[in-house]
Amino acid sequence: MTQKLLPLNAKSYVFACTNSSQDECFKRLLFGSSKVYGAAAMRVKKEDFLFLWNLDSDLLYGVFRAATNAQFSIVPEAWERKYPYQVKVEPIGKIIPLKDAKKLLNSMGVERSSPLSRSKTISILELYRPSSLPINQWFEQLAQTEAARYLDISSGPKSWQLLAHVKKPEVAIEEIPRLQSTTLWDFPRQSYGGSPKGNNKYAGVTPAELIWNLVWKYTEPGDLVVDPMCGSGTTLDVCKEEGRRAICYDIAPPPNRKDIVKNDARKIPLPDNHVDLVFIDSPYGDNIRYNEDPNCIGKISSETAEFYDELEKVIKESNRILKPGKVLGWLIGDQWVKKKFTPVGFLLYARLTKYFDTVDIICIARRGQSSNTSLWHNRARRFNFYLRGFKYLFIMRKPLPVEKKNEEPREITWAYYKRGKG
Ligand SMILES: C[S@@+](CC[C@H](N)C(=O)[O-])C[C@H]1O[C@@H](n2cnc3c(N)ncnc32)[C@H](O)[C@@H]1O
């Protein structure tokens, strides 16, 4: 009955602080997050319920409501710029710290990387009810937008006891990917979350989580992302959801995607030094028939120098449009056809290093391929070859002007890498 008082879309988020950052949270009535939980933080909408977990004292402060939608860097100088994914908050009544926050959040299966569902939100809200207030009135007070907006923090922390059993694991109300932490990325599904990203039936479609990781690692909300060979539009869909601007081209845009511009990636209609991230999942040779356009690079065999010469034009254009210091992510796989191996990745990488510095090389597990059948696995065993199990994601950075050598393009120097200082 009490639960009816909360809107059906009610949800909440847990922000974290430490003893040293807590004061600023209360003084500014501002919660912030680092990039690690940035994607969840940026989904906070005005009036969502919020809690603040002090990781040092293990107290969970509540109840707050978001006074604004989350924004990037509302108060740029807050917390010495360490937590720029921010939301303005207002307390609802007296702020109460709950003891043993870690135990509480664990017992409810709460992750800081995603919003808490309505039922989990209700369970936590119940714990904050002042003993003098009947439960109905407590939920009425919570539902009011004009709740107390003065800062009054209860001095003694409150013990809690979950009365109702909280289902665990409960399906998260919104699936938000995590930032990868190693150089091996394996995405079992092409997409994530409630809405499709690109078209998982498109031949050669990119795993959406891969693009999500590049977007979150190398751009900020509002930045401009370009995909010059965007196929079914996975980059566009990821960027829209994450609050990035995106311009996506293809030589043959799918008829249902009016938001993809027809263009040859070898000449991109954008000014120099303009873009914050370029992502490309190019053809790997002539193994897939993408379209009938004669300018499709996917018609050229990766066993020929021409293939790399044409891709080098795309590399050059990507370098030209990127702002100095910004990143190009390029996904490509090797080829084994008719008993012949072609190291497509290494050959492309040689071209990339003429224009870019290497940030890192990621191994992407190949999934959902047409050759992933027992017939092909048996053939590989019987006839002594391997099915392609991975792709390369080359993460390259456009050098800053001061780092530029006089000669351009630069020589490929394989023994070039020197240990940086510090
Ligand atoms: C591997 S697919 C990209 C898949 C895409 N990332 C997705 O998730 O759907 C490669 C794309 O490159 C495009 N392409 C090939 N040659 C091109 C060119 N010269 N200019 C622009 N796009 C081109 C193809 O049409 C194809 O859609």
The ligand as a MOL file (V3000), in Angstrom:
LIG
                    3D

  0  0  0     0  0            999 V3000
M  V30 BEGIN CTAB
M  V30 COUNTS 27 29 0 0 0
M  V30 BEGIN ATOM
M  V30 1 C 32.7950 -4.1270 -40.5910 0
M  V30 2 S 31.6130 -3.0590 -41.3290 0 CHG=1
M  V30 3 C 31.2690 -1.8930 -40.0880 0
M  V30 4 C 30.2920 -2.4110 -39.0810 0
M  V30 5 C 29.7310 -1.3390 -38.1640 0
M  V30 6 N 30.7210 -0.8700 -37.2060 0
M  V30 7 C 28.4880 -1.8470 -37.4290 0
M  V30 8 O 28.5340 -2.0370 -36.1920 0
M  V30 9 O 27.4850 -2.0970 -38.0840 0 CHG=-1
M  V30 10 C 32.5890 -2.1720 -42.4890 0
M  V30 11 C 31.8350 -1.0860 -43.2370 0
M  V30 12 O 32.7370 -0.3580 -44.0630 0
M  V30 13 C 31.9700 0.1860 -45.1220 0
M  V30 14 N 32.8660 0.6800 -46.1780 0
M  V30 15 C 33.6080 -0.0160 -47.0340 0
M  V30 16 N 34.2930 0.8120 -47.8550 0
M  V30 17 C 33.9880 2.0650 -47.4780 0
M  V30 18 C 34.3960 3.3500 -47.9290 0
M  V30 19 N 35.2280 3.5090 -48.9430 0
M  V30 20 N 33.8900 4.4360 -47.2860 0
M  V30 21 C 33.0080 4.2990 -46.2650 0
M  V30 22 N 32.5830 3.1140 -45.8190 0
M  V30 23 C 33.0640 1.9970 -46.4060 0
M  V30 24 C 31.0860 -0.9800 -45.5330 0
M  V30 25 O 29.9570 -0.5470 -46.2500 0
M  V30 26 C 30.7380 -1.6050 -44.1590 0
M  V30 27 O 29.5080 -1.1430 -43.7220 0
M  V30 END ATOM
M  V30 BEGIN BOND
M  V30 1 1 1 2
M  V30 2 1 2 3
M  V30 3 1 2 10
M  V30 4 1 3 4
M  V30 5 1 4 5
M  V30 6 1 5 6
M  V30 7 1 5 7
M  V30 8 2 7 8
M  V30 9 1 7 9
M  V30 10 1 10 11
M  V30 11 1 11 12
M  V30 12 1 11 26
M  V30 13 1 12 13
M  V30 14 1 13 14
M  V30 15 1 13 24
M  V30 16 1 14 15
M  V30 17 1 14 23
M  V30 18 2 15 16
M  V30 19 1 16 17
M  V30 20 1 17 18
M  V30 21 2 17 23
M  V30 22 1 18 19
M  V30 23 2 18 20
M  V30 24 1 20 21
M  V30 25 2 21 22
M  V30 26 1 22 23
M  V30 27 1 24 25
M  V30 28 1 24 26
M  V30 29 1 26 27
M  V30 END BOND
M  V30 END CTAB
M  END
